[in-house]
Amino acid sequence: MEPPVRLNCPTCSRRFLSDETPAMPFCSKRCQLIDLGRWMNEEIGLPHEGDPGDTPVEYLDDRDLSQPTPERHNQSAHRFDG
Ligand SMILES: [Zn+2]
C-alpha cells in the first residue's frame, strides 16, 4: 500500500488525501462528473476546423495554363471635384 498523497482537486481546488476519494484525481465523484461535463461541453461548443494536413494536394493541368485567367477591374476612377 502506498501512503496517501495530498492533492488539490482540479474542479473545486479543495485539498484532500488520495485515500479519501474513489475518483482520483478528484476529491469526489461529483467533481469528477463536473469536470467530465466541462470537457463534453467544450467539445460540442468548439467549431471543428479541418486539419490543414488533411487537404489533398491538387496538381495543375497543362490545359489550365492555356486559358487566360479572368482579371477583375475593380479600380474605377473617381473624380472628386472641388
Ligand atoms: Zn472537488
PDB file of the backbone (N, CA, C, O) and the ligand in Angstrom, with CONECT records:
HET     ZN  A 101       1
ATOM      1  N   MET A   1       0.848  -1.210   0.000  1.00  0.00           N
ATOM      2  CA  MET A   1       0.000   0.000   0.000  1.00  0.00           C
ATOM      3  C   MET A   1       0.874   1.248   0.000  1.00  0.00           C
ATOM      4  O   MET A   1       1.833   1.354   0.766  1.00  0.00           O
ATOM      5  N   GLU A   2       0.529   2.182  -0.865  1.00  0.00           N
ATOM      6  CA  GLU A   2       1.248   3.438  -0.885  1.00  0.00           C
ATOM      7  C   GLU A   2       0.604   4.420   0.082  1.00  0.00           C
ATOM      8  O   GLU A   2      -0.612   4.417   0.270  1.00  0.00           O
ATOM      9  N   PRO A   3       1.420   5.245   0.683  1.00  0.00           N
ATOM     10  CA  PRO A   3       0.862   6.261   1.589  1.00  0.00           C
ATOM     11  C   PRO A   3       0.016   7.257   0.812  1.00  0.00           C
ATOM     12  O   PRO A   3       0.303   7.547  -0.350  1.00  0.00           O
ATOM     13  N   PRO A   4      -1.032   7.784   1.451  1.00  0.00           N
ATOM     14  CA  PRO A   4      -1.911   8.737   0.760  1.00  0.00           C
ATOM     15  C   PRO A   4      -1.172  10.011   0.381  1.00  0.00           C
ATOM     16  O   PRO A   4      -0.333  10.512   1.130  1.00  0.00           O
ATOM     17  N   VAL A   5      -1.503  10.524  -0.800  1.00  0.00           N
ATOM     18  CA  VAL A   5      -0.856  11.733  -1.311  1.00  0.00           C
ATOM     19  C   VAL A   5      -1.813  12.904  -1.175  1.00  0.00           C
ATOM     20  O   VAL A   5      -3.010  12.779  -1.433  1.00  0.00           O
ATOM     21  N   ARG A   6      -1.273  14.037  -0.767  1.00  0.00           N
ATOM     22  CA  ARG A   6      -2.115  15.220  -0.660  1.00  0.00           C
ATOM     23  C   ARG A   6      -2.259  15.861  -2.038  1.00  0.00           C
ATOM     24  O   ARG A   6      -1.274  16.131  -2.725  1.00  0.00           O
ATOM     25  N   LEU A   7      -3.492  16.091  -2.415  1.00  0.00           N
ATOM     26  CA  LEU A   7      -3.756  16.606  -3.758  1.00  0.00           C
ATOM     27  C   LEU A   7      -4.691  17.799  -3.708  1.00  0.00           C
ATOM     28  O   LEU A   7      -5.388  18.023  -2.719  1.00  0.00           O
ATOM     29  N   ASN A   8      -4.693  18.562  -4.793  1.00  0.00           N
ATOM     30  CA  ASN A   8      -5.673  19.625  -4.988  1.00  0.00           C
ATOM     31  C   ASN A   8      -6.667  19.176  -6.044  1.00  0.00           C
ATOM     32  O   ASN A   8      -6.290  18.744  -7.133  1.00  0.00           O
ATOM     33  N   CYS A   9      -7.938  19.286  -5.702  1.00  0.00           N
ATOM     34  CA  CYS A   9      -8.962  18.893  -6.672  1.00  0.00           C
ATOM     35  C   CYS A   9      -8.963  19.892  -7.827  1.00  0.00           C
ATOM     36  O   CYS A   9      -9.059  21.097  -7.594  1.00  0.00           O
ATOM     37  N   PRO A  10      -8.858  19.412  -9.070  1.00  0.00           N
ATOM     38  CA  PRO A  10      -8.854  20.316 -10.219  1.00  0.00           C
ATOM     39  C   PRO A  10     -10.182  21.028 -10.410  1.00  0.00           C
ATOM     40  O   PRO A  10     -10.240  22.079 -11.049  1.00  0.00           O
ATOM     41  N   THR A  11     -11.253  20.461  -9.856  1.00  0.00           N
ATOM     42  CA  THR A  11     -12.573  21.069 -10.056  1.00  0.00           C
ATOM     43  C   THR A  11     -12.868  22.126  -9.003  1.00  0.00           C
ATOM     44  O   THR A  11     -13.218  23.255  -9.349  1.00  0.00           O
ATOM     45  N   CYS A  12     -12.735  21.785  -7.726  1.00  0.00           N
ATOM     46  CA  CYS A  12     -13.128  22.711  -6.673  1.00  0.00           C
ATOM     47  C   CYS A  12     -11.931  23.225  -5.882  1.00  0.00           C
ATOM     48  O   CYS A  12     -12.098  23.988  -4.931  1.00  0.00           O
ATOM     49  N   SER A  13     -10.737  22.818  -6.263  1.00  0.00           N
ATOM     50  CA  SER A  13      -9.494  23.300  -5.639  1.00  0.00           C
ATOM     51  C   SER A  13      -9.406  22.931  -4.162  1.00  0.00           C
ATOM     52  O   SER A  13      -8.625  23.526  -3.419  1.00  0.00           O
ATOM     53  N   ARG A  14     -10.201  21.951  -3.733  1.00  0.00           N
ATOM     54  CA  ARG A  14     -10.148  21.533  -2.341  1.00  0.00           C
ATOM     55  C   ARG A  14      -8.957  20.610  -2.139  1.00  0.00           C
ATOM     56  O   ARG A  14      -8.615  19.808  -3.008  1.00  0.00           O
ATOM     57  N   ARG A  15      -8.329  20.739  -0.967  1.00  0.00           N
ATOM     58  CA  ARG A  15      -7.219  19.844  -0.673  1.00  0.00           C
ATOM     59  C   ARG A  15      -7.749  18.559  -0.045  1.00  0.00           C
ATOM     60  O   ARG A  15      -8.605  18.593   0.839  1.00  0.00           O
ATOM     61  N   PHE A  16      -7.251  17.473  -0.496  1.00  0.00           N
ATOM     62  CA  PHE A  16      -7.726  16.194   0.018  1.00  0.00           C
ATOM     63  C   PHE A  16      -6.610  15.164  -0.083  1.00  0.00           C
ATOM     64  O   PHE A  16      -5.588  15.383  -0.733  1.00  0.00           O
ATOM     65  N   LEU A  17      -6.836  14.047   0.574  1.00  0.00           N
ATOM     66  CA  LEU A  17      -5.859  12.962   0.515  1.00  0.00           C
ATOM     67  C   LEU A  17      -6.317  11.912  -0.479  1.00  0.00           C
ATOM     68  O   LEU A  17      -7.509  11.647  -0.631  1.00  0.00           O
ATOM     69  N   SER A  18      -5.345  11.323  -1.150  1.00  0.00           N
ATOM     70  CA  SER A  18      -5.661  10.405  -2.244  1.00  0.00           C
ATOM     71  C   SER A  18      -6.442   9.193  -1.765  1.00  0.00           C
ATOM     72  O   SER A  18      -7.099   8.529  -2.567  1.00  0.00           O
ATOM     73  N   ASP A  19      -6.384   8.890  -0.463  1.00  0.00           N
ATOM     74  CA  ASP A  19      -7.126   7.708   0.001  1.00  0.00           C
ATOM     75  C   ASP A  19      -8.533   8.081   0.464  1.00  0.00           C
ATOM     76  O   ASP A  19      -9.294   7.232   0.926  1.00  0.00           O
ATOM     77  N   GLU A  20      -8.867   9.381   0.331  1.00  0.00           N
ATOM     78  CA  GLU A  20     -10.200   9.814   0.746  1.00  0.00           C
ATOM     79  C   GLU A  20     -11.206   9.745  -0.388  1.00  0.00           C
ATOM     80  O   GLU A  20     -12.410   9.848  -0.153  1.00  0.00           O
ATOM     81  N   THR A  21     -10.732   9.573  -1.611  1.00  0.00           N
ATOM     82  CA  THR A  21     -11.622   9.714  -2.755  1.00  0.00           C
ATOM     83  C   THR A  21     -11.679   8.433  -3.582  1.00  0.00           C
ATOM     84  O   THR A  21     -10.670   7.741  -3.719  1.00  0.00           O
ATOM     85  N   PRO A  22     -12.831   8.117  -4.125  1.00  0.00           N
ATOM     86  CA  PRO A  22     -12.930   6.999  -5.066  1.00  0.00           C
ATOM     87  C   PRO A  22     -12.736   7.452  -6.504  1.00  0.00           C
ATOM     88  O   PRO A  22     -12.794   6.642  -7.428  1.00  0.00           O
ATOM     89  N   ALA A  23     -12.508   8.741  -6.692  1.00  0.00           N
ATOM     90  CA  ALA A  23     -12.474   9.289  -8.057  1.00  0.00           C
ATOM     91  C   ALA A  23     -11.232  10.124  -8.261  1.00  0.00           C
ATOM     92  O   ALA A  23     -11.311  11.340  -8.436  1.00  0.00           O
ATOM     93  N   MET A  24     -10.096   9.476  -8.240  1.00  0.00           N
ATOM     94  CA  MET A  24      -8.843  10.184  -8.494  1.00  0.00           C
ATOM     95  C   MET A  24      -8.829  10.792  -9.893  1.00  0.00           C
ATOM     96  O   MET A  24      -9.410  10.190 -10.796  1.00  0.00           O
ATOM     97  N   PRO A  25      -8.216  11.923 -10.130  1.00  0.00           N
ATOM     98  CA  PRO A  25      -7.550  12.780  -9.142  1.00  0.00           C
ATOM     99  C   PRO A  25      -8.478  13.833  -8.552  1.00  0.00           C
ATOM    100  O   PRO A  25      -8.022  14.906  -8.155  1.00  0.00           O
ATOM    101  N   PHE A  26      -9.783  13.539  -8.489  1.00  0.00           N
ATOM    102  CA  PHE A  26     -10.735  14.497  -7.958  1.00  0.00           C
ATOM    103  C   PHE A  26     -11.072  14.125  -6.526  1.00  0.00           C
ATOM    104  O   PHE A  26     -10.860  12.990  -6.100  1.00  0.00           O
ATOM    105  N   CYS A  27     -11.607  15.110  -5.776  1.00  0.00           N
ATOM    106  CA  CYS A  27     -11.872  14.874  -4.370  1.00  0.00           C
ATOM    107  C   CYS A  27     -13.118  14.023  -4.204  1.00  0.00           C
ATOM    108  O   CYS A  27     -13.313  13.412  -3.153  1.00  0.00           O
ATOM    109  N   SER A  28     -13.954  13.974  -5.212  1.00  0.00           N
ATOM    110  CA  SER A  28     -15.189  13.200  -5.099  1.00  0.00           C
ATOM    111  C   SER A  28     -15.705  12.833  -6.491  1.00  0.00           C
ATOM    112  O   SER A  28     -15.260  13.369  -7.506  1.00  0.00           O
ATOM    113  N   LYS A  29     -16.648  11.910  -6.499  1.00  0.00           N
ATOM    114  CA  LYS A  29     -17.269  11.522  -7.767  1.00  0.00           C
ATOM    115  C   LYS A  29     -17.943  12.714  -8.429  1.00  0.00           C
ATOM    116  O   LYS A  29     -17.953  12.866  -9.651  1.00  0.00           O
ATOM    117  N   ARG A  30     -18.502  13.544  -7.571  1.00  0.00           N
ATOM    118  CA  ARG A  30     -19.231  14.695  -8.089  1.00  0.00           C
ATOM    119  C   ARG A  30     -18.306  15.613  -8.884  1.00  0.00           C
ATOM    120  O   ARG A  30     -18.645  16.053  -9.983  1.00  0.00           O
ATOM    121  N   CYS A  31     -17.133  15.896  -8.313  1.00  0.00           N
ATOM    122  CA  CYS A  31     -16.188  16.764  -9.006  1.00  0.00           C
ATOM    123  C   CYS A  31     -15.688  16.108 -10.299  1.00  0.00           C
ATOM    124  O   CYS A  31     -15.418  16.787 -11.290  1.00  0.00           O
ATOM    125  N   GLN A  32     -15.574  14.806 -10.269  1.00  0.00           N
ATOM    126  CA  GLN A  32     -15.153  14.100 -11.475  1.00  0.00           C
ATOM    127  C   GLN A  32     -16.179  14.284 -12.591  1.00  0.00           C
ATOM    128  O   GLN A  32     -15.828  14.512 -13.748  1.00  0.00           O
ATOM    129  N   LEU A  33     -17.455  14.180 -12.216  1.00  0.00           N
ATOM    130  CA  LEU A  33     -18.513  14.336 -13.201  1.00  0.00           C
ATOM    131  C   LEU A  33     -18.578  15.763 -13.720  1.00  0.00           C
ATOM    132  O   LEU A  33     -18.821  15.993 -14.904  1.00  0.00           O
ATOM    133  N   ILE A  34     -18.359  16.727 -12.818  1.00  0.00           N
ATOM    134  CA  ILE A  34     -18.378  18.126 -13.238  1.00  0.00           C
ATOM    135  C   ILE A  34     -17.301  18.379 -14.265  1.00  0.00           C
ATOM    136  O   ILE A  34     -17.535  19.020 -15.289  1.00  0.00           O
ATOM    137  N   ASP A  35     -16.103  17.862 -13.977  1.00  0.00           N
ATOM    138  CA  ASP A  35     -15.000  18.054 -14.907  1.00  0.00           C
ATOM    139  C   ASP A  35     -15.279  17.367 -16.237  1.00  0.00           C
ATOM    140  O   ASP A  35     -14.983  17.907 -17.303  1.00  0.00           O
ATOM    141  N   LEU A  36     -15.847  16.178 -16.162  1.00  0.00           N
ATOM    142  CA  LEU A  36     -16.181  15.453 -17.382  1.00  0.00           C
ATOM    143  C   LEU A  36     -17.197  16.239 -18.196  1.00  0.00           C
ATOM    144  O   LEU A  36     -17.098  16.322 -19.421  1.00  0.00           O
ATOM    145  N   GLY A  37     -18.184  16.819 -17.497  1.00  0.00           N
ATOM    146  CA  GLY A  37     -19.196  17.613 -18.184  1.00  0.00           C
ATOM    147  C   GLY A  37     -18.600  18.815 -18.885  1.00  0.00           C
ATOM    148  O   GLY A  37     -19.042  19.199 -19.968  1.00  0.00           O
ATOM    149  N   ARG A  38     -17.591  19.408 -18.260  1.00  0.00           N
ATOM    150  CA  ARG A  38     -16.934  20.555 -18.883  1.00  0.00           C
ATOM    151  C   ARG A  38     -16.303  20.159 -20.204  1.00  0.00           C
ATOM    152  O   ARG A  38     -16.442  20.848 -21.215  1.00  0.00           O
ATOM    153  N   TRP A  39     -15.608  19.036 -20.170  1.00  0.00           N
ATOM    154  CA  TRP A  39     -14.942  18.592 -21.399  1.00  0.00           C
ATOM    155  C   TRP A  39     -15.947  18.320 -22.502  1.00  0.00           C
ATOM    156  O   TRP A  39     -15.728  18.671 -23.662  1.00  0.00           O
ATOM    157  N   MET A  40     -17.055  17.690 -22.126  1.00  0.00           N
ATOM    158  CA  MET A  40     -18.078  17.384 -23.127  1.00  0.00           C
ATOM    159  C   MET A  40     -18.620  18.671 -23.737  1.00  0.00           C
ATOM    160  O   MET A  40     -18.791  18.768 -24.952  1.00  0.00           O
ATOM    161  N   ASN A  41     -18.887  19.656 -22.886  1.00  0.00           N
ATOM    162  CA  ASN A  41     -19.427  20.919 -23.372  1.00  0.00           C
ATOM    163  C   ASN A  41     -18.442  21.610 -24.310  1.00  0.00           C
ATOM    164  O   ASN A  41     -18.830  22.178 -25.331  1.00  0.00           O
ATOM    165  N   GLU A  42     -17.168  21.551 -23.949  1.00  0.00           N
ATOM    166  CA  GLU A  42     -16.179  22.205 -24.793  1.00  0.00           C
ATOM    167  C   GLU A  42     -16.083  21.535 -26.154  1.00  0.00           C
ATOM    168  O   GLU A  42     -15.936  22.202 -27.178  1.00  0.00           O
ATOM    169  N   GLU A  43     -16.168  20.222 -26.155  1.00  0.00           N
ATOM    170  CA  GLU A  43     -16.071  19.527 -27.432  1.00  0.00           C
ATOM    171  C   GLU A  43     -17.239  19.857 -28.339  1.00  0.00           C
ATOM    172  O   GLU A  43     -17.084  20.005 -29.551  1.00  0.00           O
ATOM    173  N   ILE A  44     -18.419  19.970 -27.728  1.00  0.00           N
ATOM    174  CA  ILE A  44     -19.602  20.281 -28.522  1.00  0.00           C
ATOM    175  C   ILE A  44     -19.573  21.738 -28.964  1.00  0.00           C
ATOM    176  O   ILE A  44     -19.951  22.061 -30.090  1.00  0.00           O
ATOM    177  N   GLY A  45     -19.124  22.613 -28.070  1.00  0.00           N
ATOM    178  CA  GLY A  45     -19.170  24.036 -28.358  1.00  0.00           C
ATOM    179  C   GLY A  45     -18.140  24.490 -29.387  1.00  0.00           C
ATOM    180  O   GLY A  45     -18.377  25.442 -30.131  1.00  0.00           O
ATOM    181  N   LEU A  46     -17.005  23.810 -29.427  1.00  0.00           N
ATOM    182  CA  LEU A  46     -15.962  24.248 -30.334  1.00  0.00           C
ATOM    183  C   LEU A  46     -16.308  23.914 -31.774  1.00  0.00           C
ATOM    184  O   LEU A  46     -16.731  22.796 -32.067  1.00  0.00           O
ATOM    185  N   PRO A  47     -16.132  24.880 -32.685  1.00  0.00           N
ATOM    186  CA  PRO A  47     -16.320  24.578 -34.104  1.00  0.00           C
ATOM    187  C   PRO A  47     -15.183  23.724 -34.608  1.00  0.00           C
ATOM    188  O   PRO A  47     -14.013  24.021 -34.365  1.00  0.00           O
ATOM    189  N   HIS A  48     -15.526  22.667 -35.306  1.00  0.00           N
ATOM    190  CA  HIS A  48     -14.487  21.752 -35.774  1.00  0.00           C
ATOM    191  C   HIS A  48     -13.897  22.269 -37.079  1.00  0.00           C
ATOM    192  O   HIS A  48     -14.578  22.341 -38.102  1.00  0.00           O
ATOM    193  N   GLU A  49     -12.625  22.625 -37.024  1.00  0.00           N
ATOM    194  CA  GLU A  49     -11.968  23.079 -38.238  1.00  0.00           C
ATOM    195  C   GLU A  49     -11.160  21.939 -38.830  1.00  0.00           C
ATOM    196  O   GLU A  49     -10.541  21.151 -38.115  1.00  0.00           O
ATOM    197  N   GLY A  50     -11.182  21.872 -40.140  1.00  0.00           N
ATOM    198  CA  GLY A  50     -10.466  20.798 -40.814  1.00  0.00           C
ATOM    199  C   GLY A  50      -8.978  20.903 -40.593  1.00  0.00           C
ATOM    200  O   GLY A  50      -8.429  22.001 -40.514  1.00  0.00           O
ATOM    201  N   ASP A  51      -8.337  19.784 -40.494  1.00  0.00           N
ATOM    202  CA  ASP A  51      -6.900  19.783 -40.312  1.00  0.00           C
ATOM    203  C   ASP A  51      -6.223  20.190 -41.619  1.00  0.00           C
ATOM    204  O   ASP A  51      -6.546  19.673 -42.688  1.00  0.00           O
ATOM    205  N   PRO A  52      -5.285  21.122 -41.516  1.00  0.00           N
ATOM    206  CA  PRO A  52      -4.590  21.563 -42.731  1.00  0.00           C
ATOM    207  C   PRO A  52      -3.803  20.442 -43.392  1.00  0.00           C
ATOM    208  O   PRO A  52      -3.596  20.461 -44.606  1.00  0.00           O
ATOM    209  N   GLY A  53      -3.365  19.469 -42.608  1.00  0.00           N
ATOM    210  CA  GLY A  53      -2.593  18.380 -43.175  1.00  0.00           C
ATOM    211  C   GLY A  53      -3.450  17.370 -43.912  1.00  0.00           C
ATOM    212  O   GLY A  53      -2.938  16.492 -44.605  1.00  0.00           O
ATOM    213  N   ASP A  54      -4.786  17.504 -43.753  1.00  0.00           N
ATOM    214  CA  ASP A  54      -5.686  16.533 -44.357  1.00  0.00           C
ATOM    215  C   ASP A  54      -6.070  16.884 -45.789  1.00  0.00           C
ATOM    216  O   ASP A  54      -6.557  16.033 -46.534  1.00  0.00           O
ATOM    217  N   THR A  55      -5.849  18.151 -46.175  1.00  0.00           N
ATOM    218  CA  THR A  55      -6.289  18.567 -47.507  1.00  0.00           C
ATOM    219  C   THR A  55      -5.452  17.895 -48.572  1.00  0.00           C
ATOM    220  O   THR A  55      -4.223  17.897 -48.494  1.00  0.00           O
ATOM    221  N   PRO A  56      -6.108  17.317 -49.573  1.00  0.00           N
ATOM    222  CA  PRO A  56      -5.361  16.648 -50.653  1.00  0.00           C
ATOM    223  C   PRO A  56      -4.644  17.668 -51.525  1.00  0.00           C
ATOM    224  O   PRO A  56      -5.117  18.788 -51.716  1.00  0.00           O
ATOM    225  N   VAL A  57      -3.504  17.264 -52.044  1.00  0.00           N
ATOM    226  CA  VAL A  57      -2.714  18.162 -52.891  1.00  0.00           C
ATOM    227  C   VAL A  57      -3.254  18.105 -54.309  1.00  0.00           C
ATOM    228  O   VAL A  57      -3.401  17.027 -54.886  1.00  0.00           O
ATOM    229  N   GLU A  58      -3.550  19.277 -54.868  1.00  0.00           N
ATOM    230  CA  GLU A  58      -4.051  19.325 -56.245  1.00  0.00           C
ATOM    231  C   GLU A  58      -2.933  19.697 -57.204  1.00  0.00           C
ATOM    232  O   GLU A  58      -2.167  20.628 -56.957  1.00  0.00           O
ATOM    233  N   TYR A  59      -2.853  18.959 -58.296  1.00  0.00           N
ATOM    234  CA  TYR A  59      -1.837  19.239 -59.289  1.00  0.00           C
ATOM    235  C   TYR A  59      -2.462  20.012 -60.454  1.00  0.00           C
ATOM    236  O   TYR A  59      -3.584  19.738 -60.877  1.00  0.00           O
ATOM    237  N   LEU A  60      -1.707  20.975 -60.950  1.00  0.00           N
ATOM    238  CA  LEU A  60      -2.207  21.790 -62.044  1.00  0.00           C
ATOM    239  C   LEU A  60      -2.038  21.050 -63.367  1.00  0.00           C
ATOM    240  O   LEU A  60      -1.001  20.446 -63.642  1.00  0.00           O
ATOM    241  N   ASP A  61      -3.097  21.122 -64.175  1.00  0.00           N
ATOM    242  CA  ASP A  61      -3.020  20.536 -65.510  1.00  0.00           C
ATOM    243  C   ASP A  61      -2.475  21.558 -66.504  1.00  0.00           C
ATOM    244  O   ASP A  61      -2.594  22.766 -66.298  1.00  0.00           O
ATOM    245  N   ASP A  62      -1.873  21.056 -67.587  1.00  0.00           N
ATOM    246  CA  ASP A  62      -1.288  21.948 -68.578  1.00  0.00           C
ATOM    247  C   ASP A  62      -2.359  22.753 -69.297  1.00  0.00           C
ATOM    248  O   ASP A  62      -2.127  23.903 -69.670  1.00  0.00           O
ATOM    249  N   ARG A  63      -3.535  22.154 -69.495  1.00  0.00           N
ATOM    250  CA  ARG A  63      -4.582  22.836 -70.256  1.00  0.00           C
ATOM    251  C   ARG A  63      -5.089  24.082 -69.516  1.00  0.00           C
ATOM    252  O   ARG A  63      -5.577  25.034 -70.125  1.00  0.00           O
ATOM    253  N   ASP A  64      -4.957  24.045 -68.189  1.00  0.00           N
ATOM    254  CA  ASP A  64      -5.404  25.206 -67.428  1.00  0.00           C
ATOM    255  C   ASP A  64      -4.543  26.430 -67.734  1.00  0.00           C
ATOM    256  O   ASP A  64      -5.008  27.565 -67.623  1.00  0.00           O
ATOM    257  N   LEU A  65      -3.290  26.198 -68.118  1.00  0.00           N
ATOM    258  CA  LEU A  65      -2.384  27.310 -68.371  1.00  0.00           C
ATOM    259  C   LEU A  65      -2.737  28.022 -69.668  1.00  0.00           C
ATOM    260  O   LEU A  65      -2.481  29.218 -69.807  1.00  0.00           O
ATOM    261  N   SER A  66      -3.337  27.282 -70.642  1.00  0.00           N
ATOM    262  CA  SER A  66      -3.635  27.890 -71.935  1.00  0.00           C
ATOM    263  C   SER A  66      -4.822  28.845 -71.830  1.00  0.00           C
ATOM    264  O   SER A  66      -4.961  29.754 -72.649  1.00  0.00           O
ATOM    265  N   GLN A  67      -5.659  28.649 -70.848  1.00  0.00           N
ATOM    266  CA  GLN A  67      -6.812  29.537 -70.718  1.00  0.00           C
ATOM    267  C   GLN A  67      -6.421  30.788 -69.943  1.00  0.00           C
ATOM    268  O   GLN A  67      -5.808  30.724 -68.878  1.00  0.00           O
ATOM    269  N   PRO A  68      -6.796  31.920 -70.510  1.00  0.00           N
ATOM    270  CA  PRO A  68      -6.482  33.172 -69.821  1.00  0.00           C
ATOM    271  C   PRO A  68      -7.307  33.319 -68.539  1.00  0.00           C
ATOM    272  O   PRO A  68      -8.505  33.036 -68.507  1.00  0.00           O
ATOM    273  N   THR A  69      -6.645  33.756 -67.521  1.00  0.00           N
ATOM    274  CA  THR A  69      -7.357  33.937 -66.262  1.00  0.00           C
ATOM    275  C   THR A  69      -8.095  35.266 -66.274  1.00  0.00           C
ATOM    276  O   THR A  69      -7.512  36.302 -66.592  1.00  0.00           O
ATOM    277  N   PRO A  70      -9.359  35.238 -65.933  1.00  0.00           N
ATOM    278  CA  PRO A  70     -10.151  36.475 -65.903  1.00  0.00           C
ATOM    279  C   PRO A  70      -9.643  37.428 -64.828  1.00  0.00           C
ATOM    280  O   PRO A  70      -9.440  37.059 -63.671  1.00  0.00           O
ATOM    281  N   GLU A  71      -9.451  38.648 -65.253  1.00  0.00           N
ATOM    282  CA  GLU A  71      -8.972  39.642 -64.295  1.00  0.00           C
ATOM    283  C   GLU A  71     -10.103  40.583 -63.893  1.00  0.00           C
ATOM    284  O   GLU A  71     -10.990  40.919 -64.678  1.00  0.00           O
ATOM    285  N   ARG A  72     -10.026  40.975 -62.677  1.00  0.00           N
ATOM    286  CA  ARG A  72     -11.042  41.900 -62.189  1.00  0.00           C
ATOM    287  C   ARG A  72     -10.585  43.336 -62.353  1.00  0.00           C
ATOM    288  O   ARG A  72      -9.451  43.687 -62.026  1.00  0.00           O
ATOM    289  N   HIS A  73     -11.472  44.145 -62.858  1.00  0.00           N
ATOM    290  CA  HIS A  73     -11.155  45.562 -62.958  1.00  0.00           C
ATOM    291  C   HIS A  73     -11.983  46.318 -61.944  1.00  0.00           C
ATOM    292  O   HIS A  73     -13.021  46.902 -62.257  1.00  0.00           O
ATOM    293  N   ASN A  74     -11.509  46.290 -60.765  1.00  0.00           N
ATOM    294  CA  ASN A  74     -12.241  46.951 -59.690  1.00  0.00           C
ATOM    295  C   ASN A  74     -11.826  48.399 -59.505  1.00  0.00           C
ATOM    296  O   ASN A  74     -12.464  49.173 -58.792  1.00  0.00           O
ATOM    297  N   GLN A  75     -10.732  48.734 -60.174  1.00  0.00           N
ATOM    298  CA  GLN A  75     -10.255  50.095 -59.974  1.00  0.00           C
ATOM    299  C   GLN A  75     -11.043  51.058 -60.832  1.00  0.00           C
ATOM    300  O   GLN A  75     -10.703  51.275 -61.995  1.00  0.00           O
ATOM    301  N   SER A  76     -12.061  51.622 -60.293  1.00  0.00           N
ATOM    302  CA  SER A  76     -12.856  52.609 -61.005  1.00  0.00           C
ATOM    303  C   SER A  76     -12.380  54.011 -60.626  1.00  0.00           C
ATOM    304  O   SER A  76     -12.224  54.354 -59.454  1.00  0.00           O
ATOM    305  N   ALA A  77     -12.163  54.792 -61.663  1.00  0.00           N
ATOM    306  CA  ALA A  77     -11.617  56.130 -61.417  1.00  0.00           C
ATOM    307  C   ALA A  77     -12.697  57.053 -60.889  1.00  0.00           C
ATOM    308  O   ALA A  77     -13.720  57.268 -61.539  1.00  0.00           O
ATOM    309  N   HIS A  78     -12.472  57.570 -59.761  1.00  0.00           N
ATOM    310  CA  HIS A  78     -13.418  58.531 -59.188  1.00  0.00           C
ATOM    311  C   HIS A  78     -12.805  59.911 -59.227  1.00  0.00           C
ATOM    312  O   HIS A  78     -11.650  60.127 -58.859  1.00  0.00           O
ATOM    313  N   ARG A  79     -13.613  60.822 -59.681  1.00  0.00           N
ATOM    314  CA  ARG A  79     -13.127  62.203 -59.723  1.00  0.00           C
ATOM    315  C   ARG A  79     -13.840  63.004 -58.642  1.00  0.00           C
ATOM    316  O   ARG A  79     -15.067  63.016 -58.540  1.00  0.00           O
ATOM    317  N   PHE A  80     -13.056  63.637 -57.881  1.00  0.00           N
ATOM    318  CA  PHE A  80     -13.631  64.474 -56.837  1.00  0.00           C
ATOM    319  C   PHE A  80     -13.462  65.927 -57.220  1.00  0.00           C
ATOM    320  O   PHE A  80     -12.346  66.445 -57.259  1.00  0.00           O
ATOM    321  N   ASP A  81     -14.556  66.573 -57.498  1.00  0.00           N
ATOM    322  CA  ASP A  81     -14.488  67.994 -57.866  1.00  0.00           C
ATOM    323  C   ASP A  81     -14.437  68.856 -56.610  1.00  0.00           C
ATOM    324  O   ASP A  81     -15.168  68.645 -55.641  1.00  0.00           O
ATOM    325  N   GLY A  82     -13.593  69.779 -56.669  1.00  0.00           N
ATOM    326  CA  GLY A  82     -13.534  70.731 -55.567  1.00  0.00           C
ATOM    327  C   GLY A  82     -12.214  70.630 -54.914  1.00  0.00           C
ATOM    328  O   GLY A  82     -11.944  71.348 -53.952  1.00  0.00           O
TER     329      GLY A  82
HETATM  330 ZN    ZN A 101     -13.514  18.659  -5.729  1.00  0.00          ZN2+
END
